Amino acid sequence: RCMLTIFMLFAIRTEASVLRMLEGSPQTGLHDPILKYLDERGVTINLSTGCRELVHDLDENGKPTRVTGIKVGPKNELREFDAVVCALDVPGIKKVLPQSFRDNFPMFDNIYNLDTVPIATVQVRFDGWVTEMEDDTRMMDISGDQSDGRGGGIDNLLYSADAEFSCFADLAVTSPGDYYKEGEGSLIQAVFDERGFGRNEEVIVADCIEQLHKLFPSSRKLKCTWSNVVKLGQSLYREKPGQDKFRPKQATPISNFFLAGSYTYQDYLDSMEGATRSGLMVADEIIARADGPEGLKAQSAKANAAREDSAEAAGSEEKMKIPFFAS
């Protein structure tokens, strides 16, 4: 259902009609450009400062009304913000949500009904081109420089219902910038479902190679030259009937607290496209709540005035103002 839904959306939406891979790794092709964009606009990225607690105000009935800051790092340092976006995966958001959020708002408690699936990502490199099925000579040819996608085989993301890895690709062909090696052939990356998760690395690599041979019989002439296995015990949420009602929207009942991530409700389910879509949607929600007498900007001004009054009452000369769009 998951892949059929995504393919349907790719087919009917003109702005999402091409399925492509990054030229290189996610770090160079996706993360670094985003970090550069943020840095040019004065955004500070704080690493090694894990979120320990969401500090929030309560009304007289103990109901959360506003998030005032985050305790971060090993010393629980308090950092105050006017608007907070939690952009996390399912295990991450489950760890950070306070019990008072769950007790007072079903939207937050529903998140804990989302289950995650274990996966094993397998990479196997060969001395030829695994997905080249029409020309045996081309399949065996790894001579010279075949970077920039000139390697043999299929240049796209692949899916199969006849293997334990439903999704796979030859990264040396689709993303040669970081994954092609001169004198080497295919680098197949395959994502195994939970059936393969419990096996040891030697067995799962052997299973991957055998299933590749069944999909591409001519590849039996090739030898595996290198392999690697990475296991993730909690990955995407389990896509099964009835799960959509547990997925939260990006805006929450707490006025200055927002959610983002591929598990939140948007069309592309739990995927990179879904995560990107959720980011666009949460930006729209923040903008929609920004103005007006009770908007986020007004709340920010009131909070800053209260901080200044507190500083004056304590005899401090420092008057700290919190940037509106901090997160």
C-alpha positions in Angstrom: 0.0 0.0 0.0 2.8 2.4 0.9 4.6 2.2 -2.5 1.4 2.2 -4.5 0.2 5.3 -2.7 3.5 7.1 -3.4 3.6 6.0 -7.0 0.0 7.2 -7.5 1.0 10.7 -6.2 4.1 10.8 -8.4 1.9 9.9 -11.4 -0.9 12.5 -10.9 1.1 15.5 -9.6 3.1 17.4 -12.1 5.4 18.9 -9.5 6.4 15.4 -8.4 6.5 13.5 -11.6 10.2 12.5 -11.8 11.8 9.9 -9.5 15.5 10.5 -9.1 18.4 9.8 -6.8 20.9 12.3 -5.3 24.1 12.7 -7.3 26.1 11.6 -4.2 25.5 10.8 -0.5 22.7 12.5 1.5 25.4 14.5 3.3 26.8 16.2 0.2 23.6 16.2 -1.9 21.1 17.2 0.8 22.4 18.1 4.2 25.3 20.3 3.3 23.3 22.6 1.0 20.6 23.0 3.7 23.3 23.8 6.3 24.9 26.4 4.0 21.5 28.0 3.3 20.8 28.3 7.1 24.3 29.5 7.9 24.1 32.3 5.3 21.0 33.5 7.2 22.5 33.6 10.6 21.1 30.3 11.9 23.1 28.5 14.5 23.1 24.7 14.5 23.8 23.3 18.0 25.3 19.8 18.0 25.7 17.5 21.0 22.9 19.3 22.9 20.2 16.7 23.1 16.8 17.8 24.2 16.2 16.7 27.8 12.9 18.4 28.6 10.3 20.7 27.1 9.7 23.4 29.6 6.1 24.7 29.5 3.5 26.7 31.3 0.4 25.2 32.8 -3.0 26.8 33.5 -4.9 26.5 36.8 -6.1 23.0 35.8 -2.7 21.7 34.9 -3.2 21.9 31.2 -0.2 22.9 29.1 -0.6 26.4 27.5 2.7 27.4 26.0 6.2 26.0 25.6 8.8 28.4 27.1 12.0 26.6 26.4 14.1 23.5 26.2 16.5 21.9 28.7 19.5 20.7 26.6 22.8 18.9 27.0 24.3 16.9 29.9 23.8 19.8 32.3 20.2 20.5 31.5 20.9 24.0 30.4 17.7 26.0 29.9 17.3 27.7 26.5 14.2 29.9 26.0 12.4 30.1 22.7 9.2 31.7 21.5 8.3 29.0 19.0 9.4 25.4 19.1 9.3 22.9 16.2 10.0 19.2 17.1 11.2 17.7 13.8 11.8 14.1 14.9 11.1 10.5 14.0 8.6 8.4 15.9 11.1 7.1 18.6 12.4 10.6 19.0 9.0 12.3 19.5 8.0 9.6 21.9 11.0 10.3 24.1 10.6 14.1 24.2 6.8 14.7 24.8 6.0 15.5 28.4 3.4 13.3 30.2 1.2 16.4 30.7 0.9 16.7 26.9 -0.4 13.2 26.6 -2.7 13.5 29.6 -4.5 16.6 28.2 -4.4 16.2 24.4 -5.4 13.0 22.6 -3.4 14.2 19.6 -0.2 13.6 21.4 -1.2 10.4 23.1 -2.2 8.9 19.7 1.4 9.1 18.6 2.3 6.3 21.0 0.0 4.0 19.0 2.4 4.2 16.0 4.7 1.2 15.9 8.0 1.1 14.1 9.6 -1.6 12.0 13.2 -2.9 12.2 15.2 -2.9 9.0 18.7 -4.0 7.8 20.4 -2.0 5.0 22.8 -4.1 3.0 25.5 -2.8 0.6 27.3 -5.3 -1.7 29.9 -4.3 -4.3 30.6 -6.5 -7.4 33.2 -6.8 -10.1 30.6 -5.9 -12.8 27.2 -4.4 -13.4 24.4 -6.4 -11.7 21.4 -4.8 -13.4 22.9 -4.9 -17.0 20.7 -7.6 -18.5 21.1 -7.1 -22.3 24.9 -7.2 -22.9 27.2 -9.6 -21.1 30.3 -7.9 -22.4 29.0 -4.6 -21.0 28.1 -6.2 -17.7 31.7 -7.4 -17.3 33.3 -4.1 -18.4 34.6 -2.0 -15.5 37.6 -0.6 -17.3 38.4 3.1 -17.4 36.5 5.9 -15.7 32.7 5.2 -15.7 31.7 7.9 -13.2 28.9 10.4 -13.9 26.4 7.5 -14.3 28.2 5.8 -17.2 28.2 2.4 -15.5 26.1 -0.3 -17.0 22.6 -1.2 -15.8 19.5 0.6 -14.6 19.9 4.2 -13.5 16.9 4.5 -11.1 15.4 3.3 -7.8 14.1 -0.2 -8.1 11.3 -2.1 -6.4 10.4 -5.8 -6.3 7.7 -8.0 -4.7 9.9 -11.0 -5.2 12.6 -10.3 -2.7 12.9 -9.5 1.0 14.2 -6.1 0.1 11.4 -4.3 -1.6 13.5 -1.2 -2.4 17.0 -1.2 -3.9 19.4 0.6 -6.3 22.8 0.5 -7.8 24.4 3.5 -6.1 27.5 3.4 -8.4 25.1 4.1 -11.3 22.4 6.3 -9.7 24.7 8.3 -7.3 28.2 8.0 -8.7 29.5 11.2 -7.1 30.3 9.4 -3.8 29.7 5.7 -4.5 31.4 4.9 -7.8 35.0 3.5 -7.6 37.2 3.2 -10.6 37.9 -0.4 -11.4 34.8 -1.6 -9.5 31.3 -2.3 -10.6 27.9 -2.1 -9.0 27.3 -1.0 -5.4 23.9 -2.4 -4.6 22.1 -1.0 -1.6 19.1 -3.1 -0.5 16.8 -2.5 2.5 15.6 -5.7 4.1 12.4 -5.8 6.1 12.1 -7.3 9.6 12.4 -10.9 8.2 16.1 -10.3 7.6 16.8 -8.2 10.7 17.4 -11.1 13.1 20.0 -12.8 10.9 23.8 -12.3 11.3 25.6 -10.2 8.8 27.2 -13.2 6.9 23.8 -14.8 6.3 22.0 -11.6 5.4 24.7 -10.7 2.8 24.5 -14.2 1.3 20.7 -13.9 1.2 21.0 -10.5 -0.5 23.4 -11.8 -3.2 21.2 -14.9 -3.9 18.0 -12.9 -4.2 19.8 -10.4 -6.6 20.9 -13.4 -8.7 17.2 -14.5 -8.9 16.1 -11.0 -10.0 19.1 -10.7 -12.5 20.2 -14.2 -13.5 23.1 -12.9 -15.6 24.7 -11.5 -12.4 25.7 -15.0 -11.3 28.8 -14.5 -13.4 29.9 -11.7 -11.1 31.7 -11.8 -7.7 31.0 -9.8 -4.6 34.1 -7.9 -3.6 32.9 -6.1 -0.5 29.8 -5.9 1.8 28.4 -4.0 4.7 25.3 -4.3 6.9 23.7 -1.6 9.0 20.7 -2.5 11.3 18.2 -0.1 12.6 15.8 -1.5 15.3 13.3 1.4 15.0 12.9 2.9 11.6 9.7 4.0 9.8 6.3 3.6 11.4 4.6 0.4 10.5 2.4 1.1 7.5 -0.7 -0.9 8.1 -4.5 -0.3 7.9 -5.8 2.1 10.6 -2.6 4.0 11.3 -3.5 7.3 9.6 -5.8 8.3 12.5 -2.9 8.3 14.9 -0.7 10.6 12.8 -0.7 14.1 14.1 -1.0 17.4 12.1 1.8 19.8 12.2 -0.1 22.4 14.3 -0.9 21.4 17.8 -3.3 22.6 20.5 -0.4 24.3 22.2 -0.1 27.7 20.4 3.7 27.9 19.9 4.5 24.2 19.7 4.6 22.5 16.3 5.5 19.0 14.9 7.4 18.0 11.8 8.6 14.7 10.4 7.5 12.1 8.0 5.3 10.4 10.5 3.1 13.6 10.7 0.1 13.7 8.5 0.8 14.5 4.9 0.3 12.7 1.6 3.7 11.0 1.1 3.6 8.7 4.2 6.8 7.9 6.0 9.5 8.9 3.5 12.0 11.6 2.6 9.4 13.3 0.5 7.0 13.1 3.4 9.5 14.7 5.8 10.1 17.5 3.3 6.4 18.0 2.8 5.9 18.2 6.6 8.5 20.9 6.8 6.7 23.0 4.2 3.4 22.5 6.0 4.7 23.4 9.4 6.2 26.6 8.0 2.7 27.5 6.7 1.2 26.8 10.1 3.7 29.1 11.9 3.1 31.9 9.4 -0.7 31.5 9.9 -0.3 31.8 13.7 2.2 34.6 13.6 0.0 37.7 13.4 -3.0 39.1 15.4 -3.5 40.2 18.9 -3.0 36.7 20.2 -0.6 35.6 17.6 2.9 34.3 18.1 4.5 37.7 17.6 2.2 39.2 20.3 3.0 36.3 22.6 6.7 36.8 22.0 6.4 40.5 22.8 4.6 39.8 26.1 7.1 37.1 27.0 10.1 39.4 26.4 8.4 42.2 28.4 7.9 39.8 31.3 11.5 38.8 31.1 12.6 42.4 31.2 10.4 43.1 34.2 11.8 40.1 36.0 15.3 41.2 35.3 14.6 44.7 36.6 13.0 43.4 39.7 16.0 41.2 40.3 18.3 44.2 39.9 19.9 42.9 36.7 20.9 45.2 33.9 20.7 42.5 31.3 17.5 42.5 29.2 17.5 39.4 27.0 15.2 39.3 24.0 14.4 35.9 22.4 14.3 35.8 18.6 10.8 35.0 17.4 11.7 32.3 15.0 14.1 30.4 17.3 13.6 26.6 17.4 
